[in-house]
């Protein structure tokens, strides 16, 4: 029987459909988000474009698409199509974060966000999973899922890789620039050491400075490779100290020209040093791909001369042996830094690691030897993280525990003079402060690299649970322990930012510090992601982001990377502010309804959301759907004083709920986390004097620490909130950081707990 015809005026036609409905050939109502996407819980993926549906189908031959995009003249239509292609490639691994770990010990997948980004010339460059920009993309997914599209998720430069390029005039070979006088040369050499020590340790400074003076007096007296080294040291010194980069570029061109001419078929130790310096200069000049390629030349030369083998080095005199070991250590550090920050496989390995030799060298009383051993040990940690986590694309609790054991061993073996640098001493020199910041900044970055898959997984599950109106999912096998590593990521980011916070007081701070800028940016992204799991209820995330912005802003006039990173952090803070605004509104609406139910309501019923002119009807309905969620108070106890005294129009003070009455926002198995922490013990306290950091440290006085003992409160107990200043060591901080609530997986201080049976000597 034929279907009854519908009058033309009664037919509902949609002028346009979203891209997802076009691909799936489903009926779309044309709204944003459409009904189909809402039913599929894919509101963040509901996008509209003017292209026909056939152009939106995934290209089965991505290689052909890449070639066409690289060789054809770019147009707005091609740019849009390429953005869709890049988005589809990035979304291939997005579903990994939805998987719940099945491993009995708990595991978190490493988000597969390896990407192809365009450089300044339109060429595609590979960025792997461990890269900072890949981590940033994972956070963008979380933000998009939580609050939808915003300036942070729709950043127009998100498919680009910031790369500076040398002008054609400076690349042409010509006469060498005349070296400066000895006083200026020594100043530039000191700036070079200041910006790179102790991570880059190519020279014995007691020999280097006299040789530099001799070379200044007779530049043609040494062979070309030696002159190349001096020119490149001057170039890096000028790069980090002078606002005008023309002189630095001239020194660099002269040094690279000599290195190229001397590098024929016979590599030498001088050749390796030259190309390491070329890589270091290009890293500071925002040419990371060039630095990566030139470092590859240095690596092959190193293997050719055998500095990677201890048995080969032992055949030389003590002086030459130390020089070869020093160059290999610097080369290895640069390789691991570039590999981790760009997400590319490392090219070095510690072939001849001997624990007995470490013990022998640790007994040395020379600070240089102790500091060198500290950096070498840190390189081993980075290598394990890259090979056992990111190359396998999954991290288990077992692997994370093993690597955290290595972290604690590293801290336990820190030289005494380096541990002192963690204290806030006004009398410290800039050399001491920068050296300590480089070492500890790299240390905390290694912890972030290890634990950020746990953080991404944990925050993703938290956001999805709120989105699905089902609360945080129950902890399965290993999930509680998994959350501890997620917390360690946030704690390490805060402590890393605390390390660099005091550097801004130095007027002679180098203008470019790529190692520290990378660490600060990673820490800032970690804190931004932590907001979306409501970590700000307990930890000073806002204060940490302020420190990151403050540090990055110091280098904005001189360093393009700092400028770009600062822009990203500001976009991220905008997304965080929107999330907090919605969360606070939801919490206030829920409290208002509870008060009305308790005392009644005078006047007509109205939705409190109408007070917010920016709230749309769609957002209002979404909030009503999410009413069953237990929303925690948006106020942290640590924020009570600032909110009462330093409220600004952009950050208004809000009423403080009673934390004892706040509904917990997690649903964990009873005592599961406490069994993992303390066994069968329900309550207990641990002396802070003997406390050892749960995952990484042994009580280094870095960042913030609890003010006394940490008391574990059993499930059902109500914490007592002392007045501000009581039990807080007189610093005005509330002692909530010393409490552990068994019904909230976030309320604990990791420094006071013997987690996973990892107590050292106490």
Order of alpha helices (4+ residues) and beta strands (2+ residues): alpha-alpha-alpha-alpha-beta-beta-beta-alpha-alpha-alpha-alpha-alpha-alpha-alpha-alpha-alpha-alpha-alpha-alpha-beta-alpha-alpha-alpha-alpha-alpha-alpha-alpha-alpha-alpha-alpha-beta-beta-beta
